[in-house]
């Protein structure tokens, strides 16, 4: 009943929808994705390769699923099966690292993305502009863009930000999991009531450079400050609707309305804790139970007895089955964004190879995007709406950011520093 109220703007569409055989929906998806590149806002495959493969990441065969070990969500064969036309590859590094180490590792991650593209030129090509993405799609290649996933990775330096842009970075996520010197994170204690004056200078410099301002991971005050300051449309590279799941990583209806005014796009993520409130609460309860059983080195019912703690957690799992999360939950969040912000302001930002929780049933890897589009068709979506979700919306945002950058061409590079910026 809750969804019936939330999705009233789509009610007439859903009622009018007529049953269509699955084969017909598959043919429609195929036709749409031949004309429009399917673009994902966030995939952590490069970082996952770095973490798991070490130096072998430079030479590992990336064409097919690896045998043995923890499986990846991504490989070239499955990207092709999923009809991916453009991908923002995340170059995340840990927010816990010292600033200069974050810069070093970010450059290494950018280098890895470029090395992957260079090793597989028949499949990938680097892209910086909306037209680059369309050209790659026409050539049958996957346009590869780069997203820097955390403002800490610029070490409070606009010069470092400019260097990332020269290296090909297409967006900056203003924070990751930690509040930084100039912006508050969604998952840390706030310190600044949003952006500091230096944080506002970062947003302006992103506009001048033609880089997208990414508001995933930031808290609501930071979202609203960035939306106030930016001259270009913003993105949320991988976030969901807070009205459906009250997680701080998600986007409230109030912010969705501002995104519509701004012209931005919310790219819906596949993370179970963001998609399902039942799963979010179960996950929190399970972490609490693990801490109750064994929290080295000071407390826990079975402190110093990991075998007993593991056995007790197994019993807890049997008594508290994991709530299921499916492709349908992702479709619900997409439809909520549309209901509040409009069809022009939604996209896809899976977060493949970046999640600790299992993926939703039906969206287990990068081959499954067509199934999500087919589900929305089943719900009554038109071809024009699917095209916007798949890629046209984010391409519009990219082109708009390029236009803003061109209008700022005569402005000098920003010189603000955290120390020189006035107090908020």
N, C-alpha and C positions, 0 to 999 in steps of 0.2 A: 504493500500500500504506500510506503514511503516513496518508492520510485515513481509511482503513478502521479504523486503530487509534484515531485521535483521535475518531472519531464513533461509537464503540461504543454510547453511550446512545441513539442514534437508529437503530441497526441494525434492530431489530424493526419500527420504523415504515417504514423504507425497503423492507424485504423484503415487508412486507404491502401496499405500495402497488400499485395496479393501474393499468395504462395507461389514460389518459384523453385523448380527443381535445383538441387545442389549443382548439377552439371552446368546449368545455365548461369548460376552465380559465379562458378569458376571461370566460365567463358567471359563474363563481364569483367572480372578481376583482371584476367589476362589482357583484355582489350584496353582497359584503363592504364595498366602498368606498362604497356607498350608506348603509350603517349605521355605519361606522367611519371617521372622518377619517384620511387618510394624512398623517402629520406627519413632516417632515424637520427634523432638528436643526441644519442648518447650510447656508446658501446665501449667497455673497458678492456677489450681484447688485448691491446698492446701492454697494458699494465699487468694483466693476468699472465701473459707470456713472459714478461720480465720477472715476475714473482716466482713462477713455477719452473721456468726453463733456464734461468740464469744466462750464461753466455751462449747456450744453445738456441736462444731466441733469435739470433742472427741467421741461423741456418736451418731451423726446424721446417719441415715440410708442412705448409699451411693449407694444402689443397683439400684435405679430407680429415675426417674425425680421427683423432689419435687413439691408438690402442693402449689400454692400461692407464692407470692413474686417474685422477679426477678429470672428467671430461670437460672440454670447453663447450661453450654455447655457440661458438663461431668457428667456421672455416670457410674456405672459398666455395666449396661444393654446395654447402648449405646456404651461403649468401646468395648464390645463383638460384637455388631452388626457391628461396624466399623472395626473389625478384627485387632485391635491394638495388636501388639506383644511386643512392648517395648516403654516406655515413659520416657523421661527426665522430671521429675517434677520440676518446678521452685520453689526455696525457696527465692523469692524476698522479700525485705523489702524496705521501703522508703529511698531514697538517702538523704532526708532532715533530717533524724535522726542523732543525735550525734553518733560518731563512736562506742563507747562501747554499745550503745543501739542497733545499727545495728547488732553487734555480738550476743547479747542476743537474739534478735528476729530471727536471722538466725538459731541459735541452736534450738529455739522453733519450727521453721518451719521444720527443718530436723526431729525433734522429731515427728511432726505431720505426715510427710510422712511415717515414720517407724510405727507409730501407725495405719495408714490406712492399710498398708501391713499386720500388725499383726492381725488386725480385720478381714481381708478377705484373709486368706491364700490359699483358693481354687482359687482365682482370681489373686493375686499379689505375687511377690517374689522380694526381693531386688537383684540388679545386679550391679556389678562393672566392669566386663570384657566382652569382646565380646563373649567369650565362655559361660559366665553366661547367656547372652541374648539368645543364641542359645539353651542352655539347658532349660531355662524357656519356650521357644517356643515349644520345643519338649514335654514338660510336660503340655502344654495347659494353661500356665499362662502368665500374662503380666509382663514382666521384668520391674522393677521400678528403674530408675536411678535418680540422684539428680543433679540439676544444680543451682549453686549460681549465682544469676543474678545481679552482681554489685561488682566491685572491692572495693568500699567503705565498703563493708561488711566484709573485712578482717582488717579494721582499721589500714592500713599500717603496718601489722605485718605478717611476713612469718610464725611465730609460729601459729597464728590463721589459716592461710591457711592450714598448716599441720594438725591442729586439725580437720578442715572440711574434709580433705581427710580421716582421721581416722574414721570419722563419716559416710563416704560413699559418699561424694560429688564427682561427676564425671567431672564437668567442672566449670570454673570460667569465667563469662562474665566480661571483664576487666573494663568496666564502665557501669553505667546505664544512667539516664537522665542528670546527672551532671558531669562536669569535676571534677576530684579528684586530690589529691596531686601529683599523679604520672602518670596520663593518661588523655587525652582529650576525651570528649564525643562528639558524633555526634550532640547532641541537646543542647549544651551549648557553651559559648565562649571558644575558645582554649587558653591554658596558657603555654603549654610545647612543641608545635610543635610535638605532638605525645606522645611517652613514655619518661619518665625521666630515668636516670640510674637505679633507684629503680624499675621502671616499667619493665625494661628489666630483672632485677633480679627476678621479679615475674614470668615472662614468663619462665625463665630458671628453676625456682623452680617447676612450673607446669609441665614442661617436666620431671624433676627428679621424681616427685610424680606419674606420669602417668595420670595426670588430663588434660583434653582437654582445650585448649586456645580458648575461645569463643569471636569472634570479632563483634557480633551484638552489637549495641548501641555505638560503638566507632567511632571517626571520621577517615577520610581517612589516615591522617598522622599516627595515632595510628595503623591502620590496617597494613600499610606498614612497620612500625617499628617492629611490632610483627612478621610479616612474615619474616623479615630479621633475627630476633633473634632466633625464635623457631627452634628446631631440629625435632619436630614432626608436622604432619599435623594439621591444625587448623579447627575449625568449625565456621560457622555463624549459630547460633541455630534458629534464626527467622529473616530473612532479605530477601529483594527482589532485583530486577535488576534496577539499577539507570537509565540505558538507556531508560527504558520504563516509569518510574516514578521518576522524579528528586527530590526525598526526601533524606535528609542526612542520614536516617537510612538504605538506600539501598546501594548496592555494584556496583561500577562503572566497566566498561569493563576492565579498566587498572588493577584493583584489581582482577577481575575474572581471568585474565590471570596469575597473580601471585599465585592465589589459585591453579590453575592447576599445576603450577610448584611445589608448596609446597605439593600437594597431598591432599589438604583439601576438604571440602564439604560445600556448601551453601544450607541451609535448608529453603525452600521458605515459607514465612509467609502468613497468611490470612487477614492481616490488610488492610482495604479499603484504607486509605491514602497512603500506600506503593504500592498498586496494580494499582491505577488509578489516573492519573494526573488530570483528570476532577474532581474526588472526592476530591483530595487533595486541589485543588483551591476552590471548593465549601465549603469545611470544613473551610478553612482559612477565606473566605468571611463571613461565618455564625458567626464565633467567633468575627470577626470585627464588625458585625452588633449588636451582643449582647452587646459588649462593648460600641457601639455608643448609644444604647438605655438606658443602665443602668450599670454604673460602680461605685458602692458604694465605698467610701462615698463622692466622689468629683465631678463626672461628669456623663453625659448621658442625652439624651433628656427627659427621664422619671425617673430621679434620685428620689429615695424615693417613686416611684409609681410602684411597681412590677407588679400589675395587668395590667396596661397600657403597660408596657414593654413586658409582656408576650403576650398580644394581638397583639402588633405590630410585635413581632417576628413570631407569627402564620401567619400573613399576608405576611411577608417576605418569609416564607417557602412555602406558596401557590404560590408566584410569582417566586420562585427559587427552583424547585423540585430537590430532592437529586439525583445525578447521580447514576445509577445502576451499581453495581459491581457483577460479577458472577464467578462461578467456571471456566469459560473460561478464565478470566483474570489471575487466578492463573496458569492455564496451559500455558498461554502465557509467564509468568515470568519463569516458569520451563524450557520452551523450549529456552528462551533467555540464561539462564545460560548454558544450554547444547551447544548452538550455539557458545558461547564464550569460556567456560572453558572445555566443554566435558562432556560426559554422566557419567563419573566416579566421577563427582564433584557436584552432585545435590542431595538434599534430601527434606524432608518435616518437617517444623517447625511451626505448625499452630498458636500458641499463643492463643489457646482456653482458655476461662475464664480469659483472661488478656486484653481484648480490650474494649475500650469505644465506638467505632463505631460498627455498625451492621456488622455481618459476611457476606461474599459474598453469593449471592443467589446460592443454591445448596450445600453449605458447612456450614450449620447452626449449626452443632454440631459434636461430635466425631463419630457419626454413619455413616458419609458421605464419609470417605476416599475412599471406593470402587468406588464411583461415579467419583472421580477425576482420579483414575487409568483407569476407563473405558473411560473417555473422551480422555485421552492420547492414549489409544488403538484405539479409533475412528480416531484419527489423524495419525495413522500408527505406533505407538510404538510397538516394539517387546516384547515378554515375558522377554527376557534377559535385555532389557532396563528398564522395569517396576521393575524387581527385584532389580536392582541397585538403582533406585530412592526410592523404598519402604524401603530398609534396608541394602542392601549389601554394599553401599558406606560408610555409617556411621559405620558399623561394621568393614570395612577395616581400617577406620581412628582410631577407638578405638584400634584395634589390633596393628596398627603401633605405637600409643602412648605407649602401653604396652611394645613394643619392645625397644623403645627409653628409657623408664624408666629402663628397665633391663640393658641396656648398660651404664646407669649412676649410677648403684647400688653402685659403689665404691666411688662416690662423696659425700662429707659431706653436710649436710643440709645448705641451704643458711642462712647467718647471716646479710645481708644488711638491713639497715633501711633508711627511707627517709632522716634523718639527716646525716647519714654517707655516703650516696651515693654522688659521685662527681657531680658537676654541669654539665648539658648537653652542 
